Amino acid sequence: MQVESFFEWLGQALGSIIRFIVDGLSGLFNLLGNAGGNFVDGLSRALGMDTSIISIIALIVGLMLLWSAIRAFMNASIIAGIIWLLLGLWLLSWIIH
């Protein structure tokens, strides 16, 4: 009888600890998800673009093209810099209204 109540107590204690950890992680991931969503909403509202994943990917690619243009200009590669700059500006102007 004593053994059964001990293992019952141990199971309840272990279950409570696991439940506390799961609830804490769930709250943390919900907080991060809401923060990411709010960041994307604010960014898209400030830039005047849609909040779709395609628009976000196009924004990232456009910024990478502009970064490539800066690197090309720093390496004294004028033609490549102009090409990267024009491609980046074209892509960014396509997504930003």
C-alpha positions as CSV (number, residue, x, y, z in Angstrom):
1,M,0.0,0.0,0.0
2,Q,2.8,2.4,0.9
3,V,4.7,1.5,-2.3
4,E,1.7,2.2,-4.5
5,S,1.2,5.7,-3.0
6,F,4.9,6.5,-3.3
7,F,4.9,5.6,-7.1
8,E,1.7,7.5,-7.6
9,W,3.2,10.5,-5.9
10,L,6.4,10.1,-8.0
11,G,4.3,9.9,-11.2
12,Q,2.3,13.0,-10.3
13,A,5.5,14.9,-9.4
14,L,7.2,13.9,-12.7
15,G,4.1,14.7,-14.7
16,S,3.9,18.1,-13.1
17,I,7.5,18.9,-13.9
18,I,7.1,17.8,-17.5
19,R,3.8,19.8,-17.8
20,F,5.6,22.9,-16.4
21,I,8.5,22.5,-19.0
22,V,6.0,22.0,-21.9
23,D,3.9,25.0,-20.9
24,G,7.0,27.2,-20.5
25,L,8.4,26.2,-23.9
26,S,4.9,26.6,-25.5
27,G,4.7,30.2,-24.1
28,L,8.2,31.0,-25.3
29,F,7.5,29.7,-28.9
30,N,4.2,31.6,-29.0
31,L,6.0,34.8,-27.9
32,L,8.7,34.3,-30.6
33,G,6.1,33.6,-33.2
34,N,4.1,36.7,-32.3
35,A,7.2,38.8,-32.3
36,G,8.2,37.6,-35.7
37,G,4.7,38.2,-37.1
38,N,4.6,41.7,-35.7
39,F,8.1,42.4,-37.1
40,V,7.0,41.3,-40.6
41,D,3.8,43.3,-40.4
42,G,5.6,46.4,-39.3
43,L,8.3,46.0,-42.0
44,S,5.8,45.4,-44.8
45,R,3.7,48.3,-43.6
46,A,6.7,50.7,-43.5
47,L,7.8,49.6,-47.0
48,G,4.4,49.5,-48.5
49,M,4.6,45.9,-49.6
50,D,2.5,42.7,-49.1
51,T,3.1,40.4,-46.2
52,S,3.4,37.3,-48.4
53,I,6.3,35.0,-48.2
54,I,7.2,35.6,-51.8
55,S,7.4,39.4,-51.1
56,I,9.7,38.8,-48.1
57,I,11.9,36.4,-50.1
58,A,12.1,39.0,-53.0
59,L,13.1,41.7,-50.5
60,I,15.9,39.5,-49.1
61,V,17.1,38.6,-52.6
62,G,17.0,42.3,-53.6
63,L,19.0,43.3,-50.6
64,M,21.5,40.6,-51.4
65,L,21.9,41.9,-54.9
66,L,22.5,45.4,-53.6
67,W,25.1,44.0,-51.2
68,S,26.8,42.2,-54.2
69,A,26.8,45.6,-56.0
70,I,28.6,47.2,-53.1
71,R,31.1,44.5,-52.9
72,A,31.7,44.7,-56.7
73,F,32.3,48.4,-56.5
74,M,34.7,48.0,-53.6
75,N,36.7,45.5,-55.7
76,A,36.8,48.1,-58.5
77,S,34.6,46.0,-60.8
78,I,32.5,48.8,-62.2
79,I,30.5,46.8,-64.8
80,A,29.6,44.0,-62.4
81,G,28.6,46.6,-59.8
82,I,26.3,48.4,-62.2
83,I,24.7,45.1,-63.2
84,W,24.1,44.0,-59.6
85,L,22.9,47.4,-58.7
86,L,20.4,47.5,-61.5
87,L,19.1,44.0,-60.8
88,G,18.7,44.8,-57.1
89,L,16.9,48.1,-57.7
90,W,14.7,46.5,-60.3
91,L,13.7,43.7,-57.9
92,L,13.1,46.1,-54.9
93,S,11.1,48.5,-57.1
94,W,8.9,45.5,-58.2
95,I,7.9,44.6,-54.6
96,I,7.8,48.0,-53.0
97,H,4.7,49.9,-54.1
